[in-house]
């Protein structure tokens, strides 16, 4: 067994923090890493690992009908933007030329500026792009291989360590690593929630 490909930390990093050198807890810790990753991504409403997204439907948000917010960020590649003609039941998609759209800033916000203009509405744009951070815990100081913020992996490790140490405590609230519905929030400290909030993505759709 191994952690999911988008895991926010590695088994070895967690074992180092716990001072564990044996393999007896590996499967348990891997499940805990996956659960902590799911919790963080669910709370932050984003996938942290760089991923390609095709034909994502988004709406125009502001700036006189010229700004759209993508669901994922930071955007690393903006491939194409199309606008919808016709009706939602019978759409006709037309591609903007490359000079009619661009990322706002460095892509961190996930905002796209449309120069061609499009009527304000819901799901009237279709965008293909890649967004997220590179993850390679084998080479974490190589910016070409690993760009995940260190505080994100640190949070994930803290949550796993906390769950591991409390796994046999009396009165715990569904902290079993094998449970998809693991309840972490009651045990989070204010500083941890504040750290999560820095990465929480608010998509206005």
C-alpha positions in Angstrom: 0.0 0.0 0.0 1.1 3.6 -0.6 -0.4 7.0 0.0 -2.4 8.7 -2.7 -0.5 10.4 -5.4 -1.7 13.8 -4.2 -0.7 13.2 -0.6 0.5 16.4 1.2 3.3 14.6 3.0 5.2 11.3 2.9 5.3 8.3 5.1 9.0 8.8 5.9 8.5 12.4 7.0 5.7 11.4 9.4 7.8 8.6 10.8 10.7 10.9 11.3 8.5 13.3 13.3 7.2 10.4 15.4 10.6 8.8 15.8 9.4 5.5 14.4 11.9 3.3 12.7 9.9 0.0 12.3 7.5 -0.8 9.5 4.7 -2.1 11.7 2.7 1.2 11.6 3.3 2.0 7.9 -0.2 1.0 6.6 -1.9 2.8 9.5 0.2 6.0 8.9 -0.4 5.9 5.2 -4.2 5.8 5.8 -3.9 8.7 8.2 -1.9 10.7 5.7 -4.6 10.1 3.1 -7.3 11.1 5.6 -5.4 14.3 6.6 -4.8 15.2 3.0 -8.6 14.7 2.2 -9.5 16.9 5.2 -7.1 19.7 4.2 -8.2 19.7 0.6 -11.9 19.5 1.5 -11.5 22.5 3.9 -9.5 24.5 1.4 -11.7 23.6 -1.5 -8.7 22.8 -3.8 -6.4 20.1 -5.1 -2.8 21.1 -4.1 -1.0 18.8 -6.5 -0.5 20.2 -10.0 -3.2 18.7 -12.1 -4.6 19.3 -15.6 -8.2 20.4 -16.0 -10.1 20.2 -19.3 -13.2 22.1 -20.2 -13.9 23.4 -16.7 -17.1 25.5 -16.7 -16.9 28.8 -15.0 -18.9 32.1 -14.9 -17.9 35.7 -15.5 -17.5 37.3 -12.1 -16.7 41.0 -12.4 -14.9 43.9 -14.1 -17.6 44.7 -16.6 -18.0 41.1 -17.7 -14.3 40.5 -18.4 -13.0 38.5 -15.4 -13.5 34.9 -14.5 -12.2 32.9 -11.5 -11.0 29.3 -12.1 -11.8 26.7 -9.5 -8.2 25.7 -8.9 -5.0 27.7 -8.4 -2.1 28.6 -8.7 -2.5 28.3 -12.5 0.6 27.1 -14.1 -0.6 26.7 -17.7 -3.6 28.4 -19.3 -4.3 26.4 -22.5 -7.6 27.6 -23.9 -10.7 29.6 -23.1 -14.0 29.2 -25.0 -17.3 31.1 -24.7 -20.8 29.7 -25.0 -23.3 30.7 -27.6 -26.6 29.1 -28.0 -28.5 27.8 -24.9 -27.4 25.7 -21.9 -29.3 22.8 -23.4 -27.8 23.3 -26.9 -24.5 25.1 -26.4 -22.1 26.2 -29.1 -18.5 26.7 -27.9 -16.2 29.1 -29.7 -12.5 29.5 -28.8 -11.0 32.9 -28.0 -7.7 33.6 -29.8 -4.7 33.6 -27.5 -4.4 37.4 -27.4 -8.0 37.7 -26.1 -7.3 36.2 -22.6 -4.6 36.1 -20.0 -3.9 35.2 -16.4 -4.1 37.9 -13.9 -0.7 38.3 -12.2 1.3 35.2 -11.7 -1.7 32.8 -11.7 -1.9 32.6 -7.9 -5.4 34.1 -7.8 -6.7 31.8 -10.5 -8.3 34.9 -12.2 -8.5 35.1 -16.0 -9.0 38.4 -17.8 -11.0 38.2 -21.0 -10.3 41.0 -23.5 -12.9 39.8 -26.0 -15.7 40.3 -23.5 -18.5 37.9 -22.7 -21.9 38.4 -21.2 -22.0 38.0 -17.4 -23.5 34.7 -16.5 -23.1 31.2 -15.0 -21.0 28.5 -16.7 -20.7 30.5 -19.9 -17.0 29.9 -20.2 -15.1 26.7 -20.7 -11.4 26.7 -19.7 -8.6 24.2 -20.0 -5.6 24.7 -17.8 -3.2 23.2 -15.3 -3.0 24.3 -11.7 -1.5 23.4 -8.4 2.0 22.7 -6.9 4.6 20.3 -7.9 5.1 17.6 -5.2 8.3 15.5 -4.9 9.2 14.8 -1.3 12.4 13.0 -2.5 13.8 16.4 -3.6 11.8 19.1 -1.6 14.4 21.9 -2.1 14.5 21.7 -5.8 12.1 24.3 -7.1 11.8 22.6 -10.4 10.5 19.4 -8.7 8.7 20.6 -5.6 6.8 23.8 -5.0 4.3 22.8 -2.4 4.5 25.3 0.5 6.3 23.9 3.4 3.6 25.0 5.9 1.0 22.8 4.0 3.1 19.6 4.4 3.9 20.7 8.0 0.1 20.9 8.7 -0.6 17.6 7.2 2.2 16.0 9.3 0.9 17.7 12.5 -2.6 16.3 11.9 -1.3 12.8 11.3 0.9 12.9 14.4 -2.0 14.2 16.5 -4.3 11.5 15.2 -1.7 8.8 15.7 -1.1 9.8 19.3 -4.8 10.0 20.1 -5.9 6.8 18.3 -6.5 4.9 21.5 -7.8 7.8 23.6 -11.2 7.5 25.2 -14.0 9.5 23.8 -12.3 10.4 20.5 -14.6 11.6 17.7 -14.3 9.3 14.7 -10.6 9.6 14.4 -10.0 6.1 13.0 -7.7 6.5 10.0 -9.8 4.0 8.0 -12.9 6.1 8.2 -13.7 8.3 5.2 -15.7 10.5 7.5 -12.9 11.3 9.9 -13.8 14.3 12.1 -10.8 16.4 12.6 -12.1 19.9 13.2 -12.9 19.6 17.0 -9.3 18.9 17.7 -7.8 21.7 15.5 -6.1 24.6 17.2 -6.8 28.2 16.3 -3.3 28.6 14.7 -4.0 25.5 12.5 -7.3 26.8 11.4 -5.7 30.1 10.6 -3.1 28.3 8.5 -5.7 26.4 6.6 -7.7 29.6 6.0 -4.7 31.1 4.2 -5.1 28.5 1.5 -8.9 28.2 1.5 -10.3 28.8 -1.9 -13.5 30.8 -2.2 -15.0 30.1 -5.6 -18.0 32.3 -6.4 -19.1 30.2 -9.4 
